[in-house]
Amino acid sequence: MAQKLTSEARKAALTKLTHWSEASGRDAITRKFTFKDFKEAFAFMTAVAEVAEKMNHHPEWFNVYKTVEVTLSTHDAGGLSELDVKLAEAMDRLAG
């Protein structure tokens, strides 16, 4: 089972994840991805879905046209965990 990150590990993770920020009012991180169009946004979501399935760790996300808003938190851990950091890094790579 994933463990919630310590405050030191959280700070280090947010330093690495430059486009991510702490979600307001909860122990999570968030990022907005903007693409050229809906097709590109949907392709990104499809690619992320493959990674998320392999990790058995799924994002909270919201899509409107070319924008994908993501929030990551590990419910079993009660907040941000290393799984969230790894999925965020994968999303950053996939977004280019």
Backbone as ProteinMPNN parsed JSONL, in Angstrom:
{"seq_chain_A": "MAQKLTSEARKAALTKLTHWSEASGRDAITRKFTFKDFKEAFAFMTAVAEVAEKMNHHPEWFNVYKTVEVTLSTHDAGGLSELDVKLAEAMDRLAG", "coords_chain_A": {"N_chain_A": [[0.831, -1.186, 0.0], [0.488, 2.23, -0.75], [2.284, 4.944, 0.743], [1.628, 7.998, 2.416], [3.263, 10.995, 1.496], [5.998, 12.466, 3.277], [6.425, 15.764, 4.714], [8.873, 16.787, 3.852], [9.465, 15.163, 1.642], [7.324, 15.852, 0.032], [7.866, 18.566, -0.525], [10.242, 18.24, -1.996], [9.259, 16.794, -4.176], [7.486, 18.647, -5.351], [9.309, 20.518, -6.149], [10.61, 19.202, -8.224], [8.455, 18.785, -9.944], [7.665, 21.05, -11.785], [5.487, 22.275, -13.126], [3.298, 21.643, -11.704], [1.056, 22.155, -8.939], [0.075, 22.612, -5.47], [-3.082, 21.374, -4.619], [-5.93, 23.251, -3.822], [-7.266, 23.155, -0.613], [-7.005, 20.425, -0.185], [-5.048, 17.365, 0.155], [-3.274, 17.067, -2.31], [-2.04, 17.248, -5.729], [-2.123, 19.413, -8.594], [-2.655, 20.14, -12.076], [-2.986, 21.937, -15.128], [-3.329, 21.029, -18.422], [-2.86, 22.164, -21.689], [-3.741, 21.759, -25.013], [-3.324, 21.589, -28.629], [-5.772, 21.038, -29.858], [-8.968, 19.313, -29.5], [-8.602, 16.649, -30.324], [-5.861, 16.187, -29.885], [-5.771, 16.545, -27.117], [-7.41, 14.431, -26.304], [-5.942, 12.254, -27.234], [-3.725, 12.449, -25.561], [-4.985, 11.891, -23.091], [-5.739, 9.242, -23.568], [-3.237, 7.991, -23.813], [-2.243, 8.454, -21.225], [-4.111, 6.988, -19.787], [-3.37, 4.364, -20.392], [-0.88, 4.163, -19.054], [-1.72, 4.691, -16.436], [-3.399, 2.501, -15.938], [-1.517, 0.398, -15.956], [-0.1, 1.106, -13.691], [-2.056, 0.854, -11.85], [-3.252, 3.086, -10.769], [-5.181, 5.824, -10.763], [-6.034, 8.918, -12.332], [-7.805, 11.885, -11.232], [-9.668, 13.672, -13.422], [-10.61, 16.273, -15.755], [-12.036, 17.216, -18.734], [-12.345, 19.617, -21.241], [-12.804, 20.471, -24.446], [-9.802, 21.463, -25.608], [-8.438, 21.347, -23.251], [-7.142, 19.759, -20.371], [-7.674, 19.135, -17.102], [-6.053, 18.085, -14.234], [-6.04, 16.268, -11.179], [-4.157, 14.834, -8.649], [-4.022, 12.386, -6.157], [-3.603, 10.002, -3.583], [-5.967, 7.997, -2.556], [-6.088, 5.758, -0.826], [-3.854, 6.198, 0.744], [-4.455, 8.505, 1.971], [-3.745, 10.955, 0.957], [-1.183, 12.774, -0.831], [1.121, 10.713, -2.557], [4.006, 8.703, -3.49], [3.179, 7.387, -5.765], [1.536, 9.274, -7.011], [3.4, 11.211, -7.696], [4.99, 9.776, -9.527], [3.067, 9.264, -11.531], [2.448, 11.887, -12.28], [4.941, 12.685, -13.334], [5.057, 10.949, -15.535], [2.854, 11.905, -16.987], [3.766, 14.478, -17.593], [5.893, 13.827, -19.323], [4.469, 12.59, -21.421], [2.937, 14.703, -22.31], [4.768, 16.238, -23.517]], "CA_chain_A": [[0.0, 0.0, 0.0], [1.248, 3.477, -0.852], [2.38, 5.756, 1.957], [1.544, 9.444, 2.241], [4.582, 11.623, 1.514], [6.337, 13.359, 4.385], [6.483, 17.155, 4.249], [10.131, 16.963, 3.127], [9.317, 14.487, 0.349], [6.374, 16.665, -0.724], [8.608, 19.739, -1.022], [11.17, 17.768, -3.04], [8.455, 16.418, -5.343], [6.99, 19.863, -5.995], [10.463, 21.168, -6.785], [10.807, 18.476, -9.487], [7.252, 18.898, -10.775], [7.58, 22.506, -11.875], [4.207, 22.744, -13.65], [2.253, 21.174, -10.802], [0.936, 22.931, -7.704], [-0.76, 21.984, -4.462], [-4.516, 21.602, -4.813], [-6.534, 24.022, -2.743], [-8.184, 22.484, 0.286], [-6.828, 18.968, -0.054], [-3.685, 16.855, 0.061], [-3.196, 16.625, -3.703], [-1.402, 18.176, -6.664], [-2.97, 19.674, -9.743], [-2.044, 20.77, -13.242], [-3.831, 22.11, -16.306], [-2.64, 20.806, -19.693], [-3.576, 22.754, -22.816], [-3.256, 21.186, -26.261], [-3.68, 22.283, -29.873], [-7.187, 20.835, -30.139], [-9.582, 18.214, -28.757], [-8.0, 15.373, -30.723], [-4.581, 16.071, -29.186], [-6.078, 16.368, -25.692], [-7.942, 13.08, -26.123], [-4.817, 11.326, -27.429], [-2.973, 12.513, -24.306], [-5.73, 11.167, -22.074], [-5.659, 7.822, -23.905], [-1.886, 7.543, -23.453], [-2.17, 8.448, -19.762], [-4.935, 5.879, -19.318], [-2.557, 3.141, -20.485], [0.1, 4.206, -17.958], [-2.46, 4.603, -15.174], [-3.837, 1.113, -15.777], [-0.351, -0.414, -15.569], [0.25, 1.478, -12.317], [-3.254, 0.694, -11.022], [-3.38, 4.371, -10.073], [-5.959, 6.561, -11.75], [-6.164, 10.347, -12.042], [-9.063, 12.621, -11.317], [-9.444, 14.654, -14.476], [-11.737, 16.955, -16.348], [-11.645, 17.634, -20.081], [-13.211, 20.439, -22.081], [-12.155, 20.766, -25.715], [-8.351, 21.22, -25.688], [-7.871, 21.471, -21.912], [-7.293, 18.637, -19.446], [-7.3, 19.509, -15.743], [-5.753, 16.846, -13.506], [-5.727, 16.291, -9.748], [-3.614, 13.54, -8.225], [-3.951, 12.094, -4.734], [-3.778, 8.57, -3.35], [-7.032, 7.891, -1.564], [-5.727, 4.744, 0.174], [-2.82, 6.75, 1.618], [-4.982, 9.696, 2.616], [-3.108, 12.164, 0.429], [-0.162, 12.66, -1.866], [2.085, 9.623, -2.386], [4.975, 8.537, -4.573], [2.422, 7.011, -6.966], [1.1, 10.513, -7.647], [4.599, 11.831, -8.281], [5.354, 8.998, -10.717], [2.07, 9.493, -12.572], [2.646, 13.266, -12.741], [6.124, 12.677, -14.195], [4.66, 10.287, -16.78], [1.985, 12.842, -17.711], [4.632, 15.536, -18.136], [6.605, 13.266, -20.475], [3.51, 12.362, -22.49], [2.46, 15.996, -22.831], [5.86, 16.798, -24.327]], "C_chain_A": [[0.877, 1.252, 0.0], [1.193, 4.251, 0.463], [2.299, 7.232, 1.596], [2.946, 10.042, 2.356], [4.769, 12.468, 2.779], [6.395, 14.787, 3.844], [7.762, 17.424, 3.463], [10.048, 16.351, 1.729], [8.352, 15.265, -0.556], [7.081, 17.88, -1.328], [9.543, 19.349, -2.157], [10.403, 17.422, -4.314], [7.971, 17.658, -6.082], [8.108, 20.672, -6.643], [10.74, 20.529, -8.144], [9.662, 18.712, -10.462], [6.899, 20.378, -10.947], [6.237, 23.032, -12.364], [3.019, 22.344, -12.778], [2.223, 22.07, -9.565], [0.049, 22.166, -6.722], [-2.217, 22.346, -4.733], [-5.074, 22.31, -3.592], [-7.478, 23.154, -1.914], [-8.055, 20.985, 0.413], [-5.374, 18.572, -0.24], [-3.509, 16.216, -1.315], [-2.411, 17.65, -4.502], [-2.275, 18.305, -7.896], [-2.172, 20.337, -10.862], [-3.081, 20.867, -14.354], [-2.943, 21.946, -17.539], [-3.489, 21.431, -20.801], [-2.918, 22.265, -24.106], [-3.748, 21.993, -27.455], [-5.184, 22.208, -30.136], [-7.694, 19.642, -29.325], [-8.916, 16.876, -29.067], [-6.676, 15.149, -29.989], [-4.804, 15.854, -27.683], [-6.562, 14.939, -25.42], [-6.84, 12.032, -26.304], [-3.947, 11.286, -26.166], [-3.681, 11.694, -23.224], [-5.69, 9.652, -22.315], [-4.297, 7.253, -23.512], [-1.726, 7.464, -21.932], [-2.972, 7.277, -19.2], [-4.167, 4.561, -19.358], [-1.555, 3.058, -19.339], [-0.607, 4.002, -16.619], [-2.94, 3.175, -14.904], [-2.685, 0.218, -15.331], [0.054, -0.144, -14.126], [-0.862, 1.126, -11.329], [-3.447, 1.925, -10.14], [-3.991, 5.355, -11.059], [-6.156, 8.019, -11.366], [-7.622, 10.787, -11.925], [-8.812, 13.641, -12.419], [-10.735, 15.132, -15.088], [-11.273, 17.489, -17.694], [-12.744, 18.475, -20.713], [-12.367, 20.865, -23.279], [-10.663, 20.46, -25.653], [-7.653, 21.285, -24.331], [-8.168, 20.226, -21.084], [-6.789, 19.107, -18.085], [-7.187, 18.233, -14.913], [-5.517, 17.141, -12.031], [-5.274, 14.895, -9.366], [-3.521, 13.475, -6.708], [-4.182, 10.593, -4.592], [-4.766, 8.383, -2.217], [-6.692, 6.889, -0.463], [-4.697, 5.26, 1.174], [-3.317, 7.994, 2.357], [-4.329, 10.986, 2.156], [-2.068, 11.836, -0.623], [0.838, 11.552, -1.548], [3.046, 9.597, -3.573], [4.282, 8.108, -5.864], [1.968, 8.256, -7.736], [2.264, 11.207, -8.347], [4.989, 11.101, -9.559], [4.351, 9.206, -11.854], [2.191, 10.911, -13.128], [3.852, 13.352, -13.681], [5.803, 12.04, -15.542], [3.781, 11.209, -17.624], [2.802, 13.968, -18.323], [5.374, 15.055, -19.385], [5.657, 13.114, -21.679], [2.99, 13.65, -23.118], [3.522, 16.692, -23.678], [6.482, 18.008, -23.815]], "O_chain_A": [[1.897, 1.302, 0.688], [0.2, 4.215, 1.189], [2.846, 7.659, 0.578], [3.726, 9.638, 3.219], [3.832, 13.092, 3.276], [6.412, 14.984, 2.629], [7.747, 18.202, 2.509], [10.505, 16.948, 0.753], [8.549, 15.326, -1.77], [6.907, 18.18, -2.51], [9.625, 20.05, -3.166], [10.861, 17.73, -5.415], [8.04, 17.713, -7.31], [7.866, 21.426, -7.585], [11.066, 21.226, -9.105], [9.881, 18.826, -11.668], [5.959, 20.883, -10.333], [5.883, 24.163, -12.032], [1.873, 22.673, -13.086], [3.233, 22.667, -9.192], [-0.633, 21.209, -7.089], [-2.533, 23.495, -5.04], [-4.717, 21.989, -2.459], [-8.375, 22.504, -2.451], [-8.891, 20.337, 1.043], [-4.566, 19.358, -0.736], [-3.584, 14.997, -1.467], [-2.146, 18.759, -4.038], [-3.069, 17.416, -8.205], [-1.16, 20.998, -10.626], [-3.939, 19.997, -14.503], [-1.933, 22.635, -17.684], [-4.705, 21.241, -20.836], [-1.7, 22.346, -24.269], [-4.495, 22.959, -27.303], [-5.796, 23.18, -30.578], [-6.944, 19.038, -28.559], [-8.693, 16.066, -28.167], [-6.403, 14.042, -29.523], [-4.097, 15.064, -27.057], [-6.172, 14.32, -24.43], [-6.819, 11.028, -25.591], [-3.49, 10.219, -25.754], [-3.051, 10.899, -22.527], [-5.616, 8.874, -21.364], [-4.213, 6.163, -22.946], [-1.139, 6.513, -21.416], [-2.546, 6.643, -18.235], [-4.301, 3.736, -18.454], [-1.398, 2.004, -18.723], [-0.146, 3.233, -15.775], [-2.888, 2.703, -13.769], [-2.847, -0.617, -14.441], [0.498, -1.049, -13.419], [-0.639, 1.103, -10.119], [-3.757, 1.829, -8.953], [-3.379, 5.679, -12.077], [-6.418, 8.325, -10.203], [-8.534, 10.146, -12.448], [-7.841, 14.395, -12.354], [-11.789, 14.508, -14.967], [-10.233, 18.142, -17.782], [-13.915, 18.096, -20.718], [-11.346, 21.536, -23.13], [-10.29, 19.287, -25.646], [-6.424, 21.279, -24.262], [-9.283, 19.706, -21.09], [-5.613, 19.438, -17.935], [-8.102, 17.409, -14.89], [-4.878, 18.132, -11.677], [-5.915, 13.901, -9.71], [-3.01, 14.389, -6.061], [-4.885, 9.991, -5.404], [-4.432, 8.588, -1.05], [-6.974, 7.141, 0.708], [-4.667, 4.815, 2.321], [-2.652, 8.475, 3.274], [-4.351, 11.991, 2.866], [-2.078, 10.76, -1.222], [1.339, 11.455, -0.428], [2.911, 10.366, -4.524], [4.757, 8.436, -6.951], [2.013, 8.282, -8.965], [2.119, 11.724, -9.455], [5.287, 11.738, -10.569], [4.746, 9.311, -13.015], [2.048, 11.109, -14.334], [3.787, 14.022, -14.712], [6.232, 12.541, -16.581], [3.947, 11.283, -18.841], [2.551, 14.367, -19.46], [5.474, 15.777, -20.377], [6.007, 13.466, -22.805], [2.648, 13.686, -24.3], [3.225, 17.605, -24.448], [7.404, 18.538, -24.435]]}, "name": "protein", "num_of_chains": 1, "seq": "MAQKLTSEARKAALTKLTHWSEASGRDAITRKFTFKDFKEAFAFMTAVAEVAEKMNHHPEWFNVYKTVEVTLSTHDAGGLSELDVKLAEAMDRLAG"}
